[in-house]
Amino acid sequence: MIQSPCVAKCGVNEDDICMGCYRNIDEIVGWSKADDAFKAQVWKKIPGRKAELGKGLNSEKISKDRWQEVAARLKEEALVTG
C-alpha cells in the first residue's frame, strides 16, 4: 500500500494543482480507489511539479461541489474505459 502525499495543507492553484501535495485534483479525488501503479506514477511526478511551481499560493480550497463533480467524472470515465 502506497501512502498518500497529502500534507493537510490543501488548496488548489488556478491549474487545479494542490500546493500542499502537488497532486492535481483528479489524482486527489481518485487516490483512494487507485491502484499502486497509479500511485507510484503520481509520486514520481511530484518532485518535478514542486520544482516547477515552487512555493506557490493556494488559490482556493477544493469545495465539496468541485470534489463531487470530479468524482462523478472519474466514475463515468471508469465506466467508459473499464
PDB file of N, CA, C and O in Angstrom:
ATOM      1  N   MET A   1       0.838  -1.179   0.000  1.00  0.00           N
ATOM      2  CA  MET A   1       0.000   0.000   0.000  1.00  0.00           C
ATOM      3  C   MET A   1       0.885   1.245   0.000  1.00  0.00           C
ATOM      4  O   MET A   1       1.788   1.378   0.826  1.00  0.00           O
ATOM      5  N   ILE A   2       0.618   2.138  -0.921  1.00  0.00           N
ATOM      6  CA  ILE A   2       1.403   3.356  -1.051  1.00  0.00           C
ATOM      7  C   ILE A   2       0.677   4.493  -0.343  1.00  0.00           C
ATOM      8  O   ILE A   2      -0.504   4.740  -0.589  1.00  0.00           O
ATOM      9  N   GLN A   3       1.386   5.171   0.525  1.00  0.00           N
ATOM     10  CA  GLN A   3       0.811   6.251   1.322  1.00  0.00           C
ATOM     11  C   GLN A   3       0.546   7.490   0.476  1.00  0.00           C
ATOM     12  O   GLN A   3       1.255   7.765  -0.492  1.00  0.00           O
ATOM     13  N   SER A   4      -0.475   8.221   0.857  1.00  0.00           N
ATOM     14  CA  SER A   4      -0.826   9.467   0.194  1.00  0.00           C
ATOM     15  C   SER A   4       0.225  10.539   0.480  1.00  0.00           C
ATOM     16  O   SER A   4       0.778  10.587   1.579  1.00  0.00           O
ATOM     17  N   PRO A   5       0.501  11.395  -0.498  1.00  0.00           N
ATOM     18  CA  PRO A   5       1.423  12.510  -0.278  1.00  0.00           C
ATOM     19  C   PRO A   5       0.779  13.699   0.433  1.00  0.00           C
ATOM     20  O   PRO A   5       1.423  14.734   0.607  1.00  0.00           O
ATOM     21  N   CYS A   6      -0.464  13.568   0.838  1.00  0.00           N
ATOM     22  CA  CYS A   6      -1.185  14.669   1.482  1.00  0.00           C
ATOM     23  C   CYS A   6      -0.433  15.168   2.716  1.00  0.00           C
ATOM     24  O   CYS A   6       0.030  14.381   3.541  1.00  0.00           O
ATOM     25  N   VAL A   7      -0.325  16.488   2.820  1.00  0.00           N
ATOM     26  CA  VAL A   7       0.320  17.113   3.988  1.00  0.00           C
ATOM     27  C   VAL A   7      -0.667  18.014   4.733  1.00  0.00           C
ATOM     28  O   VAL A   7      -0.266  18.849   5.544  1.00  0.00           O
ATOM     29  N   ALA A   8      -1.950  17.839   4.451  1.00  0.00           N
ATOM     30  CA  ALA A   8      -3.042  18.567   5.111  1.00  0.00           C
ATOM     31  C   ALA A   8      -2.905  20.090   4.990  1.00  0.00           C
ATOM     32  O   ALA A   8      -3.247  20.824   5.916  1.00  0.00           O
ATOM     33  N   LYS A   9      -2.409  20.549   3.855  1.00  0.00           N
ATOM     34  CA  LYS A   9      -2.346  21.972   3.538  1.00  0.00           C
ATOM     35  C   LYS A   9      -3.008  22.173   2.181  1.00  0.00           C
ATOM     36  O   LYS A   9      -2.435  22.747   1.256  1.00  0.00           O
ATOM     37  N   CYS A  10      -4.226  21.680   2.104  1.00  0.00           N
ATOM     38  CA  CYS A  10      -4.952  21.605   0.840  1.00  0.00           C
ATOM     39  C   CYS A  10      -5.344  22.970   0.307  1.00  0.00           C
ATOM     40  O   CYS A  10      -5.690  23.882   1.058  1.00  0.00           O
ATOM     41  N   GLY A  11      -5.282  23.079  -0.961  1.00  0.00           N
ATOM     42  CA  GLY A  11      -5.719  24.267  -1.686  1.00  0.00           C
ATOM     43  C   GLY A  11      -5.154  24.197  -3.081  1.00  0.00           C
ATOM     44  O   GLY A  11      -3.956  23.977  -3.259  1.00  0.00           O
ATOM     45  N   VAL A  12      -5.998  24.380  -4.067  1.00  0.00           N
ATOM     46  CA  VAL A  12      -5.543  24.243  -5.448  1.00  0.00           C
ATOM     47  C   VAL A  12      -5.244  25.600  -6.069  1.00  0.00           C
ATOM     48  O   VAL A  12      -5.852  26.612  -5.723  1.00  0.00           O
ATOM     49  N   ASN A  13      -4.302  25.592  -6.983  1.00  0.00           N
ATOM     50  CA  ASN A  13      -3.991  26.813  -7.726  1.00  0.00           C
ATOM     51  C   ASN A  13      -4.915  26.896  -8.940  1.00  0.00           C
ATOM     52  O   ASN A  13      -5.852  26.107  -9.063  1.00  0.00           O
ATOM     53  N   GLU A  14      -4.661  27.827  -9.816  1.00  0.00           N
ATOM     54  CA  GLU A  14      -5.527  28.022 -10.981  1.00  0.00           C
ATOM     55  C   GLU A  14      -5.501  26.852 -11.958  1.00  0.00           C
ATOM     56  O   GLU A  14      -6.380  26.738 -12.813  1.00  0.00           O
ATOM     57  N   ASP A  15      -4.500  25.984 -11.839  1.00  0.00           N
ATOM     58  CA  ASP A  15      -4.398  24.796 -12.702  1.00  0.00           C
ATOM     59  C   ASP A  15      -4.898  23.533 -12.007  1.00  0.00           C
ATOM     60  O   ASP A  15      -4.650  22.425 -12.482  1.00  0.00           O
ATOM     61  N   ASP A  16      -5.598  23.693 -10.890  1.00  0.00           N
ATOM     62  CA  ASP A  16      -6.124  22.574 -10.100  1.00  0.00           C
ATOM     63  C   ASP A  16      -5.033  21.659  -9.549  1.00  0.00           C
ATOM     64  O   ASP A  16      -5.226  20.450  -9.421  1.00  0.00           O
ATOM     65  N   ILE A  17      -3.881  22.258  -9.223  1.00  0.00           N
ATOM     66  CA  ILE A  17      -2.797  21.535  -8.555  1.00  0.00           C
ATOM     67  C   ILE A  17      -2.794  21.969  -7.090  1.00  0.00           C
ATOM     68  O   ILE A  17      -2.778  23.164  -6.796  1.00  0.00           O
ATOM     69  N   CYS A  18      -2.809  21.011  -6.181  1.00  0.00           N
ATOM     70  CA  CYS A  18      -2.747  21.334  -4.759  1.00  0.00           C
ATOM     71  C   CYS A  18      -1.333  21.789  -4.427  1.00  0.00           C
ATOM     72  O   CYS A  18      -0.358  21.105  -4.739  1.00  0.00           O
ATOM     73  N   MET A  19      -1.236  22.934  -3.800  1.00  0.00           N
ATOM     74  CA  MET A  19       0.071  23.471  -3.464  1.00  0.00           C
ATOM     75  C   MET A  19       0.604  22.907  -2.149  1.00  0.00           C
ATOM     76  O   MET A  19       1.656  23.328  -1.669  1.00  0.00           O
ATOM     77  N   GLY A  20      -0.124  21.959  -1.572  1.00  0.00           N
ATOM     78  CA  GLY A  20       0.365  21.257  -0.395  1.00  0.00           C
ATOM     79  C   GLY A  20       1.066  19.959  -0.786  1.00  0.00           C
ATOM     80  O   GLY A  20       2.177  19.679  -0.337  1.00  0.00           O
ATOM     81  N   CYS A  21       0.395  19.168  -1.635  1.00  0.00           N
ATOM     82  CA  CYS A  21       0.950  17.850  -2.001  1.00  0.00           C
ATOM     83  C   CYS A  21       1.367  17.759  -3.465  1.00  0.00           C
ATOM     84  O   CYS A  21       1.994  16.779  -3.866  1.00  0.00           O
ATOM     85  N   TYR A  22       1.032  18.759  -4.262  1.00  0.00           N
ATOM     86  CA  TYR A  22       1.401  18.839  -5.677  1.00  0.00           C
ATOM     87  C   TYR A  22       0.746  17.771  -6.550  1.00  0.00           C
ATOM     88  O   TYR A  22       1.283  17.390  -7.590  1.00  0.00           O
ATOM     89  N   ARG A  23      -0.424  17.293  -6.113  1.00  0.00           N
ATOM     90  CA  ARG A  23      -1.228  16.420  -6.977  1.00  0.00           C
ATOM     91  C   ARG A  23      -2.289  17.272  -7.651  1.00  0.00           C
ATOM     92  O   ARG A  23      -2.690  18.312  -7.127  1.00  0.00           O
ATOM     93  N   ASN A  24      -2.745  16.819  -8.829  1.00  0.00           N
ATOM     94  CA  ASN A  24      -3.856  17.531  -9.445  1.00  0.00           C
ATOM     95  C   ASN A  24      -5.158  17.003  -8.851  1.00  0.00           C
ATOM     96  O   ASN A  24      -5.171  15.981  -8.165  1.00  0.00           O
ATOM     97  N   ILE A  25      -6.231  17.700  -9.119  1.00  0.00           N
ATOM     98  CA  ILE A  25      -7.489  17.368  -8.468  1.00  0.00           C
ATOM     99  C   ILE A  25      -7.964  15.953  -8.807  1.00  0.00           C
ATOM    100  O   ILE A  25      -8.552  15.282  -7.959  1.00  0.00           O
ATOM    101  N   ASP A  26      -7.718  15.494 -10.033  1.00  0.00           N
ATOM    102  CA  ASP A  26      -8.098  14.127 -10.393  1.00  0.00           C
ATOM    103  C   ASP A  26      -7.328  13.106  -9.551  1.00  0.00           C
ATOM    104  O   ASP A  26      -7.889  12.110  -9.097  1.00  0.00           O
ATOM    105  N   GLU A  27      -6.047  13.369  -9.354  1.00  0.00           N
ATOM    106  CA  GLU A  27      -5.221  12.456  -8.555  1.00  0.00           C
ATOM    107  C   GLU A  27      -5.668  12.444  -7.097  1.00  0.00           C
ATOM    108  O   GLU A  27      -5.659  11.396  -6.451  1.00  0.00           O
ATOM    109  N   ILE A  28      -6.056  13.597  -6.584  1.00  0.00           N
ATOM    110  CA  ILE A  28      -6.503  13.680  -5.193  1.00  0.00           C
ATOM    111  C   ILE A  28      -7.811  12.924  -5.008  1.00  0.00           C
ATOM    112  O   ILE A  28      -7.934  12.083  -4.117  1.00  0.00           O
ATOM    113  N   VAL A  29      -8.780  13.228  -5.853  1.00  0.00           N
ATOM    114  CA  VAL A  29     -10.099  12.613  -5.722  1.00  0.00           C
ATOM    115  C   VAL A  29     -10.040  11.110  -5.988  1.00  0.00           C
ATOM    116  O   VAL A  29     -10.720  10.334  -5.316  1.00  0.00           O
ATOM    117  N   GLY A  30      -9.241  10.701  -6.950  1.00  0.00           N
ATOM    118  CA  GLY A  30      -9.174   9.290  -7.309  1.00  0.00           C
ATOM    119  C   GLY A  30      -8.229   8.442  -6.482  1.00  0.00           C
ATOM    120  O   GLY A  30      -8.179   7.225  -6.659  1.00  0.00           O
ATOM    121  N   TRP A  31      -7.477   9.062  -5.580  1.00  0.00           N
ATOM    122  CA  TRP A  31      -6.426   8.366  -4.833  1.00  0.00           C
ATOM    123  C   TRP A  31      -6.926   7.121  -4.109  1.00  0.00           C
ATOM    124  O   TRP A  31      -6.297   6.067  -4.204  1.00  0.00           O
ATOM    125  N   SER A  32      -8.015   7.214  -3.406  1.00  0.00           N
ATOM    126  CA  SER A  32      -8.464   6.094  -2.569  1.00  0.00           C
ATOM    127  C   SER A  32      -8.848   4.859  -3.378  1.00  0.00           C
ATOM    128  O   SER A  32      -8.815   3.746  -2.852  1.00  0.00           O
ATOM    129  N   LYS A  33      -9.209   5.034  -4.638  1.00  0.00           N
ATOM    130  CA  LYS A  33      -9.600   3.897  -5.470  1.00  0.00           C
ATOM    131  C   LYS A  33      -8.506   3.493  -6.462  1.00  0.00           C
ATOM    132  O   LYS A  33      -8.663   2.522  -7.201  1.00  0.00           O
ATOM    133  N   ALA A  34      -7.412   4.231  -6.477  1.00  0.00           N
ATOM    134  CA  ALA A  34      -6.340   3.977  -7.438  1.00  0.00           C
ATOM    135  C   ALA A  34      -5.490   2.781  -7.012  1.00  0.00           C
ATOM    136  O   ALA A  34      -5.367   2.466  -5.828  1.00  0.00           O
ATOM    137  N   ASP A  35      -4.914   2.132  -8.011  1.00  0.00           N
ATOM    138  CA  ASP A  35      -4.004   1.024  -7.704  1.00  0.00           C
ATOM    139  C   ASP A  35      -2.602   1.559  -7.426  1.00  0.00           C
ATOM    140  O   ASP A  35      -2.314   2.734  -7.655  1.00  0.00           O
ATOM    141  N   ASP A  36      -1.737   0.680  -6.931  1.00  0.00           N
ATOM    142  CA  ASP A  36      -0.392   1.106  -6.548  1.00  0.00           C
ATOM    143  C   ASP A  36       0.433   1.611  -7.729  1.00  0.00           C
ATOM    144  O   ASP A  36       1.283   2.485  -7.557  1.00  0.00           O
ATOM    145  N   ALA A  37       0.195   1.078  -8.919  1.00  0.00           N
ATOM    146  CA  ALA A  37       0.941   1.554 -10.093  1.00  0.00           C
ATOM    147  C   ALA A  37       0.618   3.021 -10.368  1.00  0.00           C
ATOM    148  O   ALA A  37       1.515   3.816 -10.652  1.00  0.00           O
ATOM    149  N   PHE A  38      -0.659   3.376 -10.283  1.00  0.00           N
ATOM    150  CA  PHE A  38      -1.079   4.761 -10.479  1.00  0.00           C
ATOM    151  C   PHE A  38      -0.458   5.651  -9.408  1.00  0.00           C
ATOM    152  O   PHE A  38       0.071   6.720  -9.710  1.00  0.00           O
ATOM    153  N   LYS A  39      -0.526   5.203  -8.152  1.00  0.00           N
ATOM    154  CA  LYS A  39       0.009   5.994  -7.046  1.00  0.00           C
ATOM    155  C   LYS A  39       1.509   6.198  -7.182  1.00  0.00           C
ATOM    156  O   LYS A  39       2.017   7.279  -6.885  1.00  0.00           O
ATOM    157  N   ALA A  40       2.213   5.185  -7.621  1.00  0.00           N
ATOM    158  CA  ALA A  40       3.667   5.303  -7.817  1.00  0.00           C
ATOM    159  C   ALA A  40       3.977   6.329  -8.905  1.00  0.00           C
ATOM    160  O   ALA A  40       4.929   7.099  -8.782  1.00  0.00           O
ATOM    161  N   GLN A  41       3.177   6.340  -9.966  1.00  0.00           N
ATOM    162  CA  GLN A  41       3.376   7.323 -11.038  1.00  0.00           C
ATOM    163  C   GLN A  41       3.146   8.743 -10.529  1.00  0.00           C
ATOM    164  O   GLN A  41       3.875   9.666 -10.891  1.00  0.00           O
ATOM    165  N   VAL A  42       2.133   8.908  -9.691  1.00  0.00           N
ATOM    166  CA  VAL A  42       1.860  10.233  -9.126  1.00  0.00           C
ATOM    167  C   VAL A  42       3.047  10.684  -8.290  1.00  0.00           C
ATOM    168  O   VAL A  42       3.508  11.819  -8.417  1.00  0.00           O
ATOM    169  N   TRP A  43       3.545   9.791  -7.432  1.00  0.00           N
ATOM    170  CA  TRP A  43       4.706  10.143  -6.595  1.00  0.00           C
ATOM    171  C   TRP A  43       5.903  10.564  -7.451  1.00  0.00           C
ATOM    172  O   TRP A  43       6.657  11.453  -7.055  1.00  0.00           O
ATOM    173  N   LYS A  44       6.086   9.941  -8.612  1.00  0.00           N
ATOM    174  CA  LYS A  44       7.202  10.295  -9.496  1.00  0.00           C
ATOM    175  C   LYS A  44       7.047  11.706 -10.074  1.00  0.00           C
ATOM    176  O   LYS A  44       8.043  12.369 -10.362  1.00  0.00           O
ATOM    177  N   LYS A  45       5.802  12.166 -10.245  1.00  0.00           N
ATOM    178  CA  LYS A  45       5.540  13.483 -10.825  1.00  0.00           C
ATOM    179  C   LYS A  45       5.721  14.623  -9.816  1.00  0.00           C
ATOM    180  O   LYS A  45       5.992  15.760 -10.201  1.00  0.00           O
ATOM    181  N   ILE A  46       5.572  14.317  -8.544  1.00  0.00           N
ATOM    182  CA  ILE A  46       5.550  15.358  -7.515  1.00  0.00           C
ATOM    183  C   ILE A  46       6.824  16.199  -7.456  1.00  0.00           C
ATOM    184  O   ILE A  46       6.717  17.424  -7.404  1.00  0.00           O
ATOM    185  N   PRO A  47       8.024  15.613  -7.461  1.00  0.00           N
ATOM    186  CA  PRO A  47       9.228  16.464  -7.376  1.00  0.00           C
ATOM    187  C   PRO A  47       9.330  17.477  -8.523  1.00  0.00           C
ATOM    188  O   PRO A  47       9.730  18.621  -8.308  1.00  0.00           O
ATOM    189  N   GLY A  48       8.972  17.059  -9.726  1.00  0.00           N
ATOM    190  CA  GLY A  48       9.011  17.976 -10.865  1.00  0.00           C
ATOM    191  C   GLY A  48       8.005  19.105 -10.735  1.00  0.00           C
ATOM    192  O   GLY A  48       8.303  20.263 -11.030  1.00  0.00           O
ATOM    193  N   ARG A  49       6.812  18.751 -10.289  1.00  0.00           N
ATOM    194  CA  ARG A  49       5.792  19.781 -10.086  1.00  0.00           C
ATOM    195  C   ARG A  49       6.223  20.759  -9.006  1.00  0.00           C
ATOM    196  O   ARG A  49       6.056  21.971  -9.143  1.00  0.00           O
ATOM    197  N   LYS A  50       6.778  20.219  -7.935  1.00  0.00           N
ATOM    198  CA  LYS A  50       7.217  21.075  -6.826  1.00  0.00           C
ATOM    199  C   LYS A  50       8.305  22.031  -7.298  1.00  0.00           C
ATOM    200  O   LYS A  50       8.286  23.214  -6.957  1.00  0.00           O
ATOM    201  N   ALA A  51       9.245  21.527  -8.076  1.00  0.00           N
ATOM    202  CA  ALA A  51      10.327  22.375  -8.591  1.00  0.00           C
ATOM    203  C   ALA A  51       9.777  23.432  -9.542  1.00  0.00           C
ATOM    204  O   ALA A  51      10.217  24.581  -9.519  1.00  0.00           O
ATOM    205  N   GLU A  52       8.824  23.048 -10.372  1.00  0.00           N
ATOM    206  CA  GLU A  52       8.250  23.978 -11.347  1.00  0.00           C
ATOM    207  C   GLU A  52       7.391  25.044 -10.677  1.00  0.00           C
ATOM    208  O   GLU A  52       7.450  26.219 -11.041  1.00  0.00           O
ATOM    209  N   LEU A  53       6.603  24.634  -9.708  1.00  0.00           N
ATOM    210  CA  LEU A  53       5.650  25.555  -9.092  1.00  0.00           C
ATOM    211  C   LEU A  53       6.218  26.292  -7.889  1.00  0.00           C
ATOM    212  O   LEU A  53       5.692  27.329  -7.486  1.00  0.00           O
ATOM    213  N   GLY A  54       7.297  25.752  -7.312  1.00  0.00           N
ATOM    214  CA  GLY A  54       7.885  26.379  -6.142  1.00  0.00           C
ATOM    215  C   GLY A  54       6.919  26.435  -4.984  1.00  0.00           C
ATOM    216  O   GLY A  54       6.122  25.519  -4.781  1.00  0.00           O
ATOM    217  N   LYS A  55       6.991  27.491  -4.240  1.00  0.00           N
ATOM    218  CA  LYS A  55       6.110  27.644  -3.087  1.00  0.00           C
ATOM    219  C   LYS A  55       4.968  28.582  -3.456  1.00  0.00           C
ATOM    220  O   LYS A  55       4.806  29.660  -2.884  1.00  0.00           O
ATOM    221  N   GLY A  56       4.189  28.139  -4.424  1.00  0.00           N
ATOM    222  CA  GLY A  56       3.055  28.944  -4.853  1.00  0.00           C
ATOM    223  C   GLY A  56       1.981  29.005  -3.787  1.00  0.00           C
ATOM    224  O   GLY A  56       2.038  28.317  -2.768  1.00  0.00           O
ATOM    225  N   LEU A  57       1.015  29.837  -4.052  1.00  0.00           N
ATOM    226  CA  LEU A  57      -0.073  30.030  -3.101  1.00  0.00           C
ATOM    227  C   LEU A  57      -1.271  29.175  -3.466  1.00  0.00           C
ATOM    228  O   LEU A  57      -1.544  28.929  -4.641  1.00  0.00           O
ATOM    229  N   ASN A  58      -1.975  28.730  -2.450  1.00  0.00           N
ATOM    230  CA  ASN A  58      -3.230  28.036  -2.658  1.00  0.00           C
ATOM    231  C   ASN A  58      -4.274  29.076  -3.027  1.00  0.00           C
ATOM    232  O   ASN A  58      -4.514  30.017  -2.270  1.00  0.00           O
ATOM    233  N   SER A  59      -4.883  28.912  -4.169  1.00  0.00           N
ATOM    234  CA  SER A  59      -5.905  29.863  -4.581  1.00  0.00           C
ATOM    235  C   SER A  59      -7.213  29.625  -3.845  1.00  0.00           C
ATOM    236  O   SER A  59      -7.860  30.565  -3.385  1.00  0.00           O
ATOM    237  N   GLU A  60      -7.591  28.372  -3.741  1.00  0.00           N
ATOM    238  CA  GLU A  60      -8.868  28.067  -3.111  1.00  0.00           C
ATOM    239  C   GLU A  60      -8.887  26.628  -2.624  1.00  0.00           C
ATOM    240  O   GLU A  60      -8.213  25.755  -3.170  1.00  0.00           O
ATOM    241  N   LYS A  61      -9.657  26.412  -1.609  1.00  0.00           N
ATOM    242  CA  LYS A  61      -9.857  25.062  -1.120  1.00  0.00           C
ATOM    243  C   LYS A  61     -10.737  24.325  -2.117  1.00  0.00           C
ATOM    244  O   LYS A  61     -11.510  24.939  -2.853  1.00  0.00           O
ATOM    245  N   ILE A  62     -10.611  23.016  -2.133  1.00  0.00           N
ATOM    246  CA  ILE A  62     -11.456  22.229  -3.011  1.00  0.00           C
ATOM    247  C   ILE A  62     -12.833  22.141  -2.359  1.00  0.00           C
ATOM    248  O   ILE A  62     -12.980  21.571  -1.278  1.00  0.00           O
ATOM    249  N   SER A  63     -13.820  22.697  -3.009  1.00  0.00           N
ATOM    250  CA  SER A  63     -15.168  22.684  -2.443  1.00  0.00           C
ATOM    251  C   SER A  63     -15.771  21.285  -2.550  1.00  0.00           C
ATOM    252  O   SER A  63     -15.344  20.466  -3.364  1.00  0.00           O
ATOM    253  N   LYS A  64     -16.750  21.040  -1.727  1.00  0.00           N
ATOM    254  CA  LYS A  64     -17.460  19.764  -1.773  1.00  0.00           C
ATOM    255  C   LYS A  64     -18.074  19.556  -3.153  1.00  0.00           C
ATOM    256  O   LYS A  64     -18.034  18.452  -3.696  1.00  0.00           O
ATOM    257  N   ASP A  65     -18.638  20.613  -3.715  1.00  0.00           N
ATOM    258  CA  ASP A  65     -19.246  20.519  -5.043  1.00  0.00           C
ATOM    259  C   ASP A  65     -18.213  20.149  -6.102  1.00  0.00           C
ATOM    260  O   ASP A  65     -18.464  19.297  -6.954  1.00  0.00           O
ATOM    261  N   ARG A  66     -17.047  20.799  -6.041  1.00  0.00           N
ATOM    262  CA  ARG A  66     -15.983  20.500  -7.025  1.00  0.00           C
ATOM    263  C   ARG A  66     -15.501  19.071  -6.852  1.00  0.00           C
ATOM    264  O   ARG A  66     -15.269  18.372  -7.839  1.00  0.00           O
ATOM    265  N   TRP A  67     -15.347  18.628  -5.615  1.00  0.00           N
ATOM    266  CA  TRP A  67     -14.921  17.254  -5.333  1.00  0.00           C
ATOM    267  C   TRP A  67     -15.916  16.268  -5.945  1.00  0.00           C
ATOM    268  O   TRP A  67     -15.517  15.316  -6.616  1.00  0.00           O
ATOM    269  N   GLN A  68     -17.198  16.494  -5.715  1.00  0.00           N
ATOM    270  CA  GLN A  68     -18.223  15.595  -6.225  1.00  0.00           C
ATOM    271  C   GLN A  68     -18.284  15.617  -7.744  1.00  0.00           C
ATOM    272  O   GLN A  68     -18.537  14.589  -8.373  1.00  0.00           O
ATOM    273  N   GLU A  69     -18.056  16.776  -8.332  1.00  0.00           N
ATOM    274  CA  GLU A  69     -18.027  16.897  -9.787  1.00  0.00           C
ATOM    275  C   GLU A  69     -16.904  16.045 -10.375  1.00  0.00           C
ATOM    276  O   GLU A  69     -17.114  15.309 -11.339  1.00  0.00           O
ATOM    277  N   VAL A  70     -15.721  16.148  -9.792  1.00  0.00           N
ATOM    278  CA  VAL A  70     -14.583  15.373 -10.288  1.00  0.00           C
ATOM    279  C   VAL A  70     -14.798  13.884 -10.039  1.00  0.00           C
ATOM    280  O   VAL A  70     -14.496  13.062 -10.904  1.00  0.00           O
ATOM    281  N   ALA A  71     -15.318  13.530  -8.864  1.00  0.00           N
ATOM    282  CA  ALA A  71     -15.581  12.125  -8.547  1.00  0.00           C
ATOM    283  C   ALA A  71     -16.566  11.519  -9.546  1.00  0.00           C
ATOM    284  O   ALA A  71     -16.371  10.390  -9.997  1.00  0.00           O
ATOM    285  N   ALA A  72     -17.610  12.250  -9.890  1.00  0.00           N
ATOM    286  CA  ALA A  72     -18.590  11.759 -10.860  1.00  0.00           C
ATOM    287  C   ALA A  72     -17.959  11.581 -12.236  1.00  0.00           C
ATOM    288  O   ALA A  72     -18.228  10.598 -12.926  1.00  0.00           O
ATOM    289  N   ARG A  73     -17.115  12.541 -12.636  1.00  0.00           N
ATOM    290  CA  ARG A  73     -16.447  12.431 -13.935  1.00  0.00           C
ATOM    291  C   ARG A  73     -15.501  11.242 -13.969  1.00  0.00           C
ATOM    292  O   ARG A  73     -15.471  10.503 -14.952  1.00  0.00           O
ATOM    293  N   LEU A  74     -14.726  11.049 -12.904  1.00  0.00           N
ATOM    294  CA  LEU A  74     -13.808   9.915 -12.854  1.00  0.00           C
ATOM    295  C   LEU A  74     -14.569   8.593 -12.884  1.00  0.00           C
ATOM    296  O   LEU A  74     -14.135   7.637 -13.526  1.00  0.00           O
ATOM    297  N   LYS A  75     -15.693   8.540 -12.195  1.00  0.00           N
ATOM    298  CA  LYS A  75     -16.518   7.326 -12.204  1.00  0.00           C
ATOM    299  C   LYS A  75     -17.042   7.058 -13.599  1.00  0.00           C
ATOM    300  O   LYS A  75     -17.016   5.919 -14.066  1.00  0.00           O
ATOM    301  N   GLU A  76     -17.517   8.092 -14.266  1.00  0.00           N
ATOM    302  CA  GLU A  76     -18.028   7.954 -15.631  1.00  0.00           C
ATOM    303  C   GLU A  76     -16.918   7.492 -16.571  1.00  0.00           C
ATOM    304  O   GLU A  76     -17.136   6.611 -17.403  1.00  0.00           O
ATOM    305  N   GLU A  77     -15.742   8.075 -16.443  1.00  0.00           N
ATOM    306  CA  GLU A  77     -14.604   7.669 -17.282  1.00  0.00           C
ATOM    307  C   GLU A  77     -14.246   6.218 -17.041  1.00  0.00           C
ATOM    308  O   GLU A  77     -13.900   5.508 -17.985  1.00  0.00           O
ATOM    309  N   ALA A  78     -14.320   5.759 -15.801  1.00  0.00           N
ATOM    310  CA  ALA A  78     -14.007   4.359 -15.478  1.00  0.00           C
ATOM    311  C   ALA A  78     -15.038   3.430 -16.108  1.00  0.00           C
ATOM    312  O   ALA A  78     -14.693   2.342 -16.569  1.00  0.00           O
ATOM    313  N   LEU A  79     -16.280   3.845 -16.129  1.00  0.00           N
ATOM    314  CA  LEU A  79     -17.325   3.030 -16.742  1.00  0.00           C
ATOM    315  C   LEU A  79     -17.132   2.929 -18.251  1.00  0.00           C
ATOM    316  O   LEU A  79     -17.380   1.882 -18.848  1.00  0.00           O
ATOM    317  N   VAL A  80     -16.691   4.017 -18.857  1.00  0.00           N
ATOM    318  CA  VAL A  80     -16.497   4.042 -20.302  1.00  0.00           C
ATOM    319  C   VAL A  80     -15.278   3.218 -20.693  1.00  0.00           C
ATOM    320  O   VAL A  80     -15.329   2.462 -21.664  1.00  0.00           O
ATOM    321  N   THR A  81     -14.179   3.354 -19.947  1.00  0.00           N
ATOM    322  CA  THR A  81     -12.940   2.655 -20.295  1.00  0.00           C
ATOM    323  C   THR A  81     -12.853   1.265 -19.699  1.00  0.00           C
ATOM    324  O   THR A  81     -12.103   0.431 -20.205  1.00  0.00           O
ATOM    325  N   GLY A  82     -13.589   0.993 -18.650  1.00  0.00           N
ATOM    326  CA  GLY A  82     -13.492  -0.276 -17.940  1.00  0.00           C
ATOM    327  C   GLY A  82     -14.461  -1.229 -18.454  1.00  0.00           C
ATOM    328  O   GLY A  82     -14.528  -2.361 -17.975  1.00  0.00           O
TER     329      GLY A  82
END
